[in-house]
Amino acid sequence: MSEITFTGMDELLRRLEQIGEQAEAVKKTALEEGVEVIRAEIESNTKRSNINHDHMADGIITNIKDDKAVIGPGIEYFHAHFLEFGTSKMAAQPFMGPSFERKKEAAKEKMAEVIRRELGL
């Protein structure tokens, strides 16, 4: 009869239990930091005028709930939708979609980095 001995199993099980307890906080932190990468890119690609007042770029917000994140202009900048997708009389001038596409991989990398950092991996 063969016998296999595992060493360090108690430590591994203890670490897995700790990870389970930390998972929600780590997930939230990773999502927040990943979303910030995309939010910053959208903000930097949003047009600003030379007039000294609030601009749409100042109103790019994030909302994280459960496992989902929404990034975009706040309610006071509802007209951003018209710029992004156009209207019957105005061509689209997309800034959110292209920003997302440019930074989605960087956001994933940032999230992975946060998870590794927070879990000590």
Protein Blocks (a to p, Z undefined) as FASTA:
>chain_A
ZZdddehklmmmmmmmmmmmmmmmmmmmmmmmmmmmmmmmmmmmpccdfbdcddfklmcc
cddehjbccddddfklmmmmmmmnopfkbccddfklmmmmmmmmmmmmmmmmmmmmmnoZ
Z
